[in-house]
Every structure is written in structure tokens, then in C-alpha cells.
């Protein structure tokens, strides 16, 4: 995709050929009546199926594998853009079905789902199911609601693991489509991640939705009663051989933050270690000064309850500092009276 892409649209022709497509009954019957003008035998021969199967398709006993539907549309001289308007259901041979309107379009909610795929979610290489695991059940419910809103789909499974985390799984159909929108497939620690262009170059709401999901899953707040340092940070682990792409990925995130007026530090190495002889690197970025942390609170913030409390506590501590001390002196005395609770509305 072009670097200038600001939206992503998935048409019927973009979907995997193995998907099963169900069409509106009236459209299907009228279409086959037109197709039969040259004879059902001719149709069957040209698309490579039996005449009996042609009649099963016409009568709705079988639905269309997309690869076959494309051949039939080409034979009948009808654009797939017209056919897609008559799609009522998409079914995966790996399991799952959804009733959605085509084409599928990028949106803040889709960006949030992609952010969760990059965070605590995953799409398996073989089954292509989309799984999401989190210790905070409210976050799991939020992802469940996103699945309903975007795909009109319910999880195929939902349960609590022995370690106390909660897990939901959506069908491979959802995983395949999320992949088309730029979600990573397979083990993230081994994958060269990159922010999809439609998110990186998208509008403000798209960027915020993606970053909220990412920080909710993988972000944290450094706050200690006995330690002066404070920041909002984001860390990931990747195998060392992918380090160049890893840094590029973190810089994409920094660029998106900067587009929202939030400055963050350059990617740094937090630690290195090895698993089964393969070196891994933990890298991160962080927002350390109060002005930018306050901008983060105003613009993105956390929805995860504990992280949200810690960020609010960090800024509340700053608000209670003596007026003539350190950073508060610079921000408050240098810019007019600022109270953190008001700063986000009036000054940042």
C-alpha cells in the first residue's frame, strides 16, 4: 500500500478464495435465470463444475465458494462490486460466519481491534482464530463489544485461565479479515511488525483508538512513593534478528504520538536475554515530562482501570508540589496559573 493511504477498504474480491458466500435469494434466482440463457451445461463447463451442482447453487442448497463465485461472475459478465452488494453472509470453512455489509471499511473501532492484535491479542498461523487474553475482565468485555460492533459476531469461546487471566476467541473468519486490515499473524516476538498505513496516516480518531488499545495492553505507568522518576511507557520483546524493524515500529508509534502533540523519547534497550539459544531484545519508548504526560492523559489516557488510576495519581502528585519547585515552576509560573485538572482543557 501507498504511504499516503488514509483508509482501508476491503471488497469481496479481496477476501480469501476459500470463504463461502451466501447471496440474497431473489438476486441469486434472477441471476441464474440470466445465466441459463446460454444453457446450464455451458455454464457448468466454463466454471468447471457439474450441472447438478449448478442447480444446487441456483436453488440455494449450496452456497458459493468465493473462488467459484468469481468464475461465475466473470462468465456472466457481472462486476464483483455489484455482486458484493447482494452478499448476506460470509462463512469460513475453518468455522464461523458473519452477517456484514460489503465493502468493509476502516474505522476507529477497527483500529482499536488492530491495536489489541498488536497488544494482548493474537492470530494463530494455522487456525487464524483471533484470541484476546487479559487479566482485566473489563478489557476483555471491551474487545468482545468491539467484535459485536464491527463484525456483528460473538466469541466462539470465553473462559478464565488457571493463572487468573480471561480469554475470548473469535473465529478464523474474524482473524483472516483482521489480517487484511494489517493485524500481525503468528508469533509477534518473531514477526517484523509495522503499523498499517491507514492507521499511521489516518485521522485523529483512528490514531487515538489504535494507541489506546496498545497502551491499555502493553503500556504502564512508572510511579513510586520513594522514587522521583515518573513516566508513561510502552515495552515490547522481539528476537534480536528483527531489531531494525523493531526500532522502525517503535518510531512509527512515536510519530503517531507526535501527530497528537505528545513527545516521547527515542527507542531504548531495556534488557536482553535468550530463549533456547535465540537472543531477544526488550525495547521501549516512554513519555517522561509532565507536560507531555498531561497531554497523553487528555488525548489518549488509559481505559484499563489500574493504569488509569496510576496516571491520575502521578499528575495529582505533581499538582500538589510546591509552586516554586522544579518542573511545576516552569509550567505554572512560566505559562500562567495551571492546575493539572484544567491544563488539559486550556493549555495543552
Steps between C-alpha positions, in 0.01 A plus 500: 500500500600860441649692787222758450217253558260644759230235487468132424207352310455125463287391206362155426784434256756564778371219722660153499373280218414227751229712666142387443262771379124506546297723268153651524247242384323717243824626351641147476193363323475790255872485430491130415198552279715741300798264508287211373415686179814345351418167661593348836734258326706783355521669842606179672770433240645852512530517879607138547211348699226245431155600373343356815719725713393797288138427590590460868652847490201644318255353750704598806582146612868595484666838544785639294865452570642842414748360248206341315283810535769703324498257207120512474501881513765512229302254287185710538676830444391648832739707716579365847426849635136438409497146638646613834197722561288185503711307752303411814750277682865399490598154625843354564576134435712519817199605703300815559251710309420869499223714357659824387468749219774522240731671443656503846650836589764618743373679810614594851342180632692292244818689596434410864470131410826518305664666801387212719638254243838673543452496878353212700321346204632251247405330175634148464684404183311176442147552632492877445277546806520834677566449872513769767632441852506748787499496879251789499157359415373848408757511217383160378140620500606810306661286228193277497285810438731609218448161335124552520512853364743439214406146394163435669672191639522330838810320630519129424632439853543693823656379825738575787846343501661345808734798529201729549502653152189508286494386140261542212541355152339610176472280193763470229272710283561798728873427517531485120324835455704667775808378315377676186477821704863462606492290819805283550457124460714252691742550789555872548838447665625359167313734266609825335216721618401825335208731565255471206514804273129577537553531876837679488363756251142490623298772666529597865228261622657202323842570652356550848301175483807299395727657763242461777477128432877463481571691823216325683658164418874568508543840660571578864550792737818544705394644835665443837457662840874482564630566151480832319504359145169482319391409148248331276673223310449231239717188469514206259724197452629381162769261384832678447518424126192721448643795691507743205131453425433511876651850527305614192178375660565691822585812303169470313325504836706802609406679178130435561532632855674810366217551249275522806733752664670252735879480499668176610859379538686302236483118513741357752609152605357399837668160511618203298462128567490168315240226467618165363813667366309774313579853617212731582491875555259696716466850360275784602405863472381726778342838571682658790427869538185622671378715212495205259365260761211743553446511123493121498237504775291753309527340157540125548500395867455145620171316514656220705389598852823447697717675243252785483514541879880504497516765228245716680697458824823600326351826377326562832836470676644762266206729568579485874867596459606840638450766235866606496646151441648351189284419201184641656668837532585495128152398389293697745694820557627507144161455333250657734316316777441137405328229696546153358129432499452812285824491306382241254203716410669838479870479444612181325 
